[in-house]
Structures are given as C-alpha cells and as structure tokens.
C-alpha cells in the first residue's frame, strides 16, 4: 500500500512550524480540508493548519471531540510518547535538541576528541603502509 498516514481522528501528529515546534498533538476533529482541531494533555485544544502538522504512524482510539481525561487515558494505554521517542524520528529530534543545547566548550571538547581520534587512526594507517609496501631498489 503506497500511503499509510491518513488524517483521521486519533492520529498523532508533530507540530513542524511555529511556537509549538516539536510538540506532539492528537487530531480530535477535522474542521475542513486545511485545518484540524488538535489536543494533547498539558496543552490547549486549538485549530492548526495541516501545513504545520507532520502526520506520524501512531494512532490512538478516541472519539471525536474527546475529553481531556479520555485522551490522556488513550495516550497512556497506547504509550504513544514513549513509542515516538524510541522511533528513529524521535531519536533524531532528541539528537537535534541535544546538539542545540551544547555550549561552546562542549563543542570544543568534541572537536579536540575528533582530532585526537583522527591522529591515532592516521598513525596506525601510516604504520601499515610502511610495513606492507615493498621496498624500492
């Protein structure tokens, strides 16, 4: 099947633009062809344009306009947040956040470690070249 991620009630999506960038939401109602009503525990229910949503593979079983307690229970039962964090998409976002949170000194330490590793590899490779190459007369 060529397409698996449909816009439907209960579909988990990721906000990909704006002040809520990187937050997970659940589609609770489709308003029209451009907008959806989204909700998530600890967030306000609001209308979001589909252009600002990235649809995920995860879906929770909720009814249209589900109450917060029903949404929270469905998310806990499906363990969506942990599944998303374990997915390659979630790991990529975590890496990006960790990299953005690094300080100048952390970046300096990483560059020094990279240079040290490259020096050690180069030393080993140059040693192999000298022993493996036949001598010229």
N, C-alpha and C positions, 0 to 999 in steps of 0.2 A: 504494500500500500504506500503510495507516494507521500501522503500527508497525514500526520497523526495528531498535530497540535491544533485543536479546534477551539474557537472562542465559545465557551459554554459556561453555564452557571456551575461554580465549584472549581473552575480551572485556576490554578495558581499561576501568577504572573510576576514578573520582576519589573519594577519601575526603571526605565533606562534613560530618563532625562528629567531634569528639574531638581527642585529642592529635596525630593524624596528619593533621589537616585540610589539604586542598590537595595531598596526595600522590597520585600515580598508582599504581595497582596492576593486576595482571592476575589474573583469576579462573582458578585452576588446578583447582578442583573445586567442585561444588555439593553441600553436605552435606545440606541439607533445604530446605524451602520458605522458610526465614527466614535461612539462613546460607550463606556461601561461604568456601572456603579461598582466600586471596589471597596473592600473592607478587610481588616486584619485586627487581631487583638492588639491593644495599646495604640491603635491608630483610629483616626476619624473615618467614617464612611464618607466617600466622596466620589465625584464623577471624574473619570480620567479618559483622555483621548487614547484610542488604540495605538496611535503612533508613539505614545510614551510607554507602552507596555511591551514586554518581551514574554511571550507565552512559553511556559515550561511544560515538561512532560507530566507533571504531577496534577492530580485532581482529587478533590475531597467531595464527599457525598453530602451536599447540603441542599436545602430548598431555596427557592427564590426569596430574596429579602430575609435571609436567615438572621435570627437574633444573635447578639454577640456570644451568649453562652453556648448556643448550638454550634456556632462557628469555632469557638475555642475548643469544644469537645471533639468536633470532627477533625480539627487540626492535630489535636493530641492523639487521637486514635490512629490517624494515618501517619503520624510522626513526620510531617512534611518538612519542617525546618531542619531536622537532623539529616533527612534524606537529601535535601538540597545541598546542605553543607558538605555532605560526603560525595556529591556528584562532581564531575570534572569542572562543570560551570561554577559551582560554589567554591571549589578549591582555587580556581583561577581568580575569582573575586577576592578571596581571602589573601592570596599572594599579592594581588594589586594593592589591597589595603595595607598589608604589612610593609610593602615596599614604599608606599606613600608616607607611612608613619616613621620611616627611618630618619635618623639625624645625620648631619654632615659627618660626624665622627664614625658612625656605623658604616656609612658608605666608604670612608677612608680605610677602615679596618678590612672591609670586604675587598677593596682594590689591592691592599697590601697582601692579603691572603692569596688572591688570584695570581699576583705576580710571583709570589714565593712558590706556589704550585707549578707555575709555568717554568720557572727556573729549574726546579727539580726534574720535571719531565724532559726539558731540553738537555740537561746534564746526562740523564740516562740514555736518551736517544743518541747523543753525540758519542757516548761511550760505546754504544752498539755499532755505530758506523765505523769507528776506528778498529774494532776487533773483527768485524765481518768483512771489511773491504780488503781485497787482495793488494799486496804491495806492488807498486810500480817499480820497474827497473830502469 
